[in-house]
Amino acid sequence: MTNRIILVMTVLAALAFSGCAKKQPVDQQPAAPAESKPAAQAPVAQEPKPAEASSAKADVKLEPIPLVLPKPMFVGTPENLGNIENLEPDIKMSRPQFLAPAGVKNLALNKPVTGSEAEPITGTLSMIVDGDKEATEGSVVELGPFKQWIQVDLGSEHELYAIVFWHFHKTPRVYFDVVVQVSNDAEFITGVTTLFNNDVDNSLGLGVGTDKHYIDKAEGKLVDAKGTKARYVRLYSQGNNQNDYSHYIEVEVFGK
């Protein structure tokens, strides 16, 4: 009798377990095994990219270059400039201060100057680096027509950050084919870096420039030299919108 009771209870327990298994909710069913995937590979180490010049010197103290401007000689909006191609807008505001590493100075002051014309029409080449930036008749150096250049010898290689130069800014003028180059080669045959070029038709033979023409003013034209190392600075020009002559009042080269 006891054995029958045990057998009946065992059967009933088995039926009860089977019924519970059939009524198990779907969301409680065991999940299907996930499809096997290849193990992810560890990222390959990358070589660090070289920092650009600006970020490479991010920790260098910067300050305005010691630039002193001459007094303006004309006011108002320049006229008769409508036929000049690629002319930058006439901005009324003053140019922002240019920042460079602390300690830069004008390296061109009283340094030797040579040029395509050893004897200018008026003035002497040494006047281009004498510190006089005023637009007076006695301060300007006038070179003849056609392609002309002047060159400043800084004496040794320096890091250059800004080149500022003044043509004749007594009246609103636009000088043509303005090119600024630097090099360690006095003949400018090898190792030449062009920092500015607005020769739109390659009439100088130095390559077509993409920089804009500009109105010469008392603040001069400032060209970013970007820390380029060089000993010689050469500037080209080829007349202006009023006549065929090239003029220079002053050239300053800020570096260290």
C-alpha positions, 0 to 999 in steps of 0.5 A, spaced: 500 500 500 505 504 501 509 503 495 502 504 491 502 511 494 509 513 493 508 511 485 502 515 485 505 521 488 511 521 483 507 520 477 503 526 479 509 530 481 512 529 474 505 531 470 505 538 474 512 539 472 511 538 465 505 543 465 509 548 468 514 548 463 509 548 458 506 555 461 513 558 462 512 565 459 516 567 452 520 572 455 523 567 460 525 562 455 532 561 455 535 566 449 538 563 443 546 562 443 548 569 440 552 568 433 559 567 434 563 573 432 571 574 431 574 577 437 575 585 436 583 586 434 586 591 439 587 598 435 594 599 432 598 604 435 599 610 430 605 614 429 604 621 432 603 627 427 608 632 427 605 639 430 604 645 425 608 651 426 603 654 430 601 649 435 608 647 436 610 654 439 603 654 443 607 655 449 612 660 446 610 667 449 607 672 444 607 679 444 606 685 439 612 686 434 615 693 436 612 697 430 612 704 430 607 707 424 608 714 420 603 719 420 597 718 415 598 723 409 591 722 406 584 720 408 578 718 405 576 713 400 581 713 394 579 714 387 580 712 380 582 704 382 576 701 379 580 698 373 585 694 378 584 687 378 584 683 384 584 689 389 583 688 396 577 692 400 579 698 403 578 697 410 577 703 414 579 700 421 587 699 423 590 693 422 590 689 428 597 688 432 601 683 429 604 678 435 610 674 435 615 671 440 618 675 445 624 679 443 623 680 436 626 686 433 627 690 426 633 686 424 634 690 417 635 697 421 642 700 417 643 693 414 646 693 407 641 694 401 643 692 394 638 693 388 637 692 381 639 699 380 645 701 384 644 708 383 636 710 384 633 716 380 632 719 387 635 718 394 640 712 396 638 705 397 641 706 404 635 710 406 630 704 405 633 702 412 634 708 415 628 708 420 625 714 416 618 712 414 615 718 413 612 720 406 616 726 404 619 727 398 626 727 401 625 720 404 623 716 398 627 712 393 625 712 386 627 706 381 626 706 374 620 703 370 620 696 368 622 690 373 625 692 379 628 689 386 631 691 392 635 686 397 637 687 404 642 683 407 641 681 415 648 679 416 646 672 418 641 667 418 635 669 423 628 667 424 623 672 421 616 673 423 614 679 419 616 683 414 613 690 413 615 695 407 612 702 405 612 704 398 610 712 397 604 713 401 603 720 400 597 719 395 593 713 394 597 708 390 597 701 388 603 698 386 604 692 381 607 685 381 609 686 389 613 680 391 617 678 397 622 673 397 627 670 403 633 666 402 640 664 404 642 665 397 644 672 395 643 670 388 636 668 390 637 661 385 636 656 391 633 655 397 628 661 395 621 662 399 616 666 397 612 670 402 607 674 398 606 675 390 600 679 387 603 678 380 597 676 377 600 675 370 607 672 371 610 678 368 616 678 373 617 671 371 617 668 378 610 665 378 603 667 378 601 670 385 595 669 388 595 675 393 591 681 392 593 688 390 592 693 396 592 701 397 599 703 400 598 707 406 601 709 412 601 702 416 605 699 410 604 692 408 605 687 413 607 680 410 607 674 415 614 671 415 612 665 419 618 663 422 622 662 416 630 662 417 633 666 412 639 671 411 637 675 405 630 679 404 628 681 397 622 685 394 620 686 387 615 691 384 613 694 377 610 701 377 604 703 380 597 705 378 599 713 377 606 712 373 611 706 371 616 707 377 617 703 383 618 707 390 621 705 397 621 709 403 622 703 408 623 696 409 623 693 416 624 685 418 622 683 425 625 677 427 630 674 432 
